[in-house]
Structure formats: structure tokens, C-alpha cells
Amino acid sequence: MKVIYKITYPNGKIYIGKDSTGDNLRYFGSPNREYLENDFSWEQQKDITLRKELLFFDNEISETALIKKENELIEKYESNNPDKGYNLVPKYSKIN
């Protein structure tokens, strides 16, 4: 099953990612490590609870379409806005 998920961290920031392997219970994304380490002290990292939600799932979707859908959801949730999330791409652009 190909999925797009949203990880919510204790500080309320989110990360949106995709998984094409079907390993939904073991994989929790690859957000930028430096940003996470800046947001959470070592003490906080020793006991942390994350929430993982599946936003989208499809057995038949192509990898190209899955990437497009992931980018749409990143922009919808603004998880590429450094104040709201940990996604680095697509690059955040504030619209007035």
C-alpha cells in the first residue's frame, strides 16, 4: 500500500512524507535531523510521543502521482513553513 502520512511532534510541528513500501508501522519519515535536534533537547528526545496519521492511501497510484500528491499535501498543511513543520521541499513561499 502506498501512503502519505503526517507526523505530529509534541511541539505541534508536522512532517508530511510518503511510503511506497507498505511498512507503515515501522517508518516515521526522514525530517531534517538538525531542525529536530534544535527543537528538542536530549532530555526531551529520551521520551517523546509522535502521532502518525495516514492522509492518503492507494494501491494503484504511480510513484510520480504519489510524489505530486505528497507535494500538494505539504503545501495544503504548510509543513514546509519552518514555523509549522519540518519539510524542506517544496520550498515554502508565503502568499500574502
C-alpha positions in Angstrom: 0.0 0.0 0.0 1.4 3.4 -1.0 0.6 6.1 1.6 1.1 9.7 2.5 1.4 10.3 6.2 1.6 13.2 8.6 3.8 13.1 11.7 2.9 15.5 14.5 5.6 16.3 17.1 5.0 17.3 20.7 5.7 21.0 19.7 2.9 20.9 17.2 5.1 21.0 14.1 4.4 18.4 11.4 6.2 16.4 8.8 4.5 15.0 5.7 6.0 12.1 3.9 5.3 9.2 1.6 5.9 5.5 1.9 5.8 3.1 -1.0 7.0 0.0 0.9 3.9 -0.8 2.9 5.9 -0.6 6.1 3.6 1.9 7.8 4.2 0.8 11.4 8.0 1.0 11.4 8.8 4.0 9.3 8.3 7.5 10.6 9.8 9.7 7.9 13.1 11.5 7.3 12.7 15.1 8.5 15.8 17.3 8.7 17.7 16.0 11.7 19.3 19.4 12.5 15.9 21.1 12.9 14.6 18.3 15.1 17.7 18.5 17.3 17.4 22.2 17.6 13.7 21.9 18.7 14.1 19.1 21.2 16.7 18.8 24.0 18.4 15.5 24.7 16.2 15.1 27.8 13.0 15.6 25.6 14.3 13.2 23.0 14.7 10.4 25.6 10.9 10.2 26.0 8.9 11.5 23.1 5.5 10.7 21.6 4.8 11.2 18.0 1.4 10.9 16.2 1.3 9.4 12.7 -1.8 9.8 10.6 -2.4 8.4 7.1 -3.7 11.2 5.0 -3.9 9.3 1.7 -3.5 5.7 0.6 -3.8 3.9 -2.7 -2.7 0.6 -4.1 -2.7 1.6 -7.7 -1.1 5.1 -7.8 2.1 5.6 -9.7 5.2 6.8 -7.9 5.1 10.1 -9.9 1.4 10.7 -8.9 2.3 9.8 -5.3 5.0 12.5 -5.2 2.7 15.0 -6.7 0.0 14.2 -4.1 2.6 14.5 -1.3 3.7 17.9 -2.5 0.0 19.0 -2.7 -0.5 17.9 1.0 2.8 19.6 2.1 1.5 22.8 0.6 -2.0 22.4 2.0 -0.8 21.8 5.6 2.2 24.2 5.1 4.5 21.7 6.6 7.3 23.4 4.6 6.8 26.6 6.6 9.6 26.5 9.2 7.1 27.8 11.8 4.7 24.9 11.2 6.7 21.9 10.0 9.9 20.1 9.0 9.5 19.6 5.3 12.2 21.4 3.2 10.6 20.8 -0.2 8.8 22.1 -2.0 10.3 25.4 -0.8 7.9 27.5 1.3 6.7 30.7 -0.3 4.4 32.9 1.8 1.5 34.2 -0.1 0.0 37.5 1.0 
